[in-house]
Amino acid sequence: MLTPNLEMTLAAGKYDIVGIDEVGRGSWAGPLVFAAYQVDIPWSDYIPTASVNDSKKLTRQKREQIFAEIKQKSLAKQCRVELVITTAEAITKFGLAKALNQALLKLVGKWDAETTIFLIDGNYRLATPGFNYQAIPQGDAKVYSIAMAANYAKVYRDNLMRGLSDKYPVYGFSTNVGYGTQAHRLAIATHGVTSEHRLSYKPLQRYLIN
């Protein structure tokens, strides 16, 4: 949960509040997608609801409904949503930890650091000072703006993976969304890897070309 001092600060309404989450960290293939969500409502309303919560607890239909609502609100200037997408190639080149940090810094850099507080799902620590933030484990089930960011990132990435499934049908990306399922591992053993696989991941490192 939020620290008491931070909750009082947010309630005072002096800062923009931006929730951040990422999708695809543990995937063996496809991009990493970070999303940030800001909406102009009182802090007291920034709590999860039965219909907006951890994306893993919602149905695909509900996630897609939230995604469509966010797009509509964004066009109407009722919210702001930003994405940063890190390719599998970049993750192979830099490693996951560096890729995560670079993406997060790029995302928070889209806001004014002096007037924004970032609420970030997980245990992240921003390597660059000067940002007001709190890392919140399981934040997508505790903070509305993080939940909205999580759902937006999830649907956006799932749609990307369905597109990759059309290009690489044998890997089952439309169902495993790049994660190392048994069927996905079998497909790799049979057909090798693609340019969408993260070769810096230990199970795939033997495919790296030195």
N, C-alpha and C positions, 0 to 999 in steps of 0.2 A: 504494500500500500504506500501512498504518498507520505512523506514526512510531514508533521504538523505545520512546520514553517512554510514549506512549499505550498501546501494546500491553502494556507492563509494568503500567500502571495498570489496564487491563481485566482482565488475568490475576489481579490481586490480589483481585478480586471485591468491591470496596468500593462499586461503583456499579451501578445498573441500566443495562443496555445496550439502546438503542432504535435500530433501523434505520429509515431514512426514505427513501421514494422517491415520485416523482409520475408520473402518466401523463396524456397529453393536451396537453402544452405546445404542440406544433406543430400541433395540430388546428385546423381552421377553424371547427368547430362543436362544440357539446356542452360539458360541464363539464370542468374541471381537477380531478383527483382525487389528493390526497396520502394516503398511508397510512404508519402507523408500527407497527412490530412489536417487541414485547419478549417474550422467553421466558426462563425461569429454568433455564438450562443453563450448564455451565462455558464460559469463554471459548475454550478449546481446541476446543470443538465449533462455534464460530461461524465456520465456513468453508463455502463452497459445496460442493455435492456434484453428482454426475451428474444427480440428480433434482430438485435445488433450485438454480436458477441464474438468470441473466439471463432474464427472461420471454420475450424475443425469440428465445431459443435453444430454447425448449420448445414442444411442440405445444399446441394449444388443449385437448386432452384432459388433458394433464399439468397445465396451468395450472389447469384447473377442478378437478382432483383436489387440488392444493395448496390451492386456495381452500376446498374443502369440509373439508379437514383442519384448516385454520386456524380455521374457524367452530366445528368440533367441539372443538378444543383450547381455544378461547376460552370456550365454554360450560362446559367442565370446569375452568376457571381454570388451565389449563396454559400459557397465553400471554395476552398482552394485545395487542389490535389496535385502532387508532383511525383514523378517516377524517376528512378535511376536504374538502368538496366546494365548489368555486367555480363559480358559474354562468357561462354565456356572457354574460349580461347584466352581471354584475359585471366581467368581463374587458373588455367594451366600455366600461364606465363608467370603470374605473380604469387600464386598460392592463395588459398581461401582467406586466411587471416588478413593479408594485405589488401586483397580485393574487397573484403567486407569493409575495412576501414576507409579505403578510398571512396567507395560508393556512399558510405554514410557521410563523410565530410563533404562530398559533392552535393548531397541532398540538403544538408543543413545550410550549406553555402547559398542556397536559393532564397534564404530569409535574412532579415536584418538581425544580426546576433544580439544587438543591444535591446531589442524590443520583443524578443521571442523566447519562450521556454519550450524546450523539446522534451516530450515524454516518449522514451524509447523502450520498446519491448525487449526484454532480456537483460543481459548483464554487460552491456556495452560500456566501454570507457572511451570517450573521444580523445584521440591522441593530441589534438590541437586545442590549446586553451582558448578561453574567450567566449565559449558558448554556455548558456544556461540550460542545463538538462538534468533529467533524472532517469536512470535506467530502472525499469520496473519489471521484474520477473513475472511472467504470465500476465503482462500488461494488457494483452488483447482481451482478457476476461475481466479486466478491472477498470479500464479507461475507454470511454466511448470513442475518442478520436483515434486511439491505437487500434481498436476493433475495426473501425471504418477503413483505416489504412491497410490492415491485414486482409480484409475481405477484398479490397480493390486490387491489392498486389496478387492475391491468390487467383482471382478470376482472370486478371490480365495474363499472368504466367501460364495458367492452364490453357488459355486460348492460344498462346504461343506454342505450347507443347503439342496441341492438336494439329497446328500447322506443320510442325516438324514431323509428326507422325505420318502425314501425307507424303513427305519427302523421304522418310526413312521408315517404311511401314513394318519392317520385321522386328523393330525394337519395342513396339507397343507403347510409344510415348503418350498416346491419347488416354491410356488407362494408368500407367505407372508414373506419368509426368516426369520421367527421367530418373526416378529413384531405383535403387539396386534390388529390385524384386528378383525372385528366382527365375522368372521367365526372361527378364531383362538380362540377367547374368548369362543365361543359356544362349540368348541371341548374340551377346558379345563373344562368347566362346566359339560360336559357330561362324559369325560373320565379321568379327573384329570390331573396331571402334570407328566412329565417325568424327567429323570436325566439331560436333556438338558434345562430345564426351570430354570430361574434365580429367585430363591425364595426370594432373598433380595429385589426384586421389589415390591412396595406396593400392586399392585393388586394380587400378588401371595403369599404374606406373610402368608396368612391363611393356606397355605399348609406346612409351616415349622413345623418340629417335634422338640419340645423342650425337 
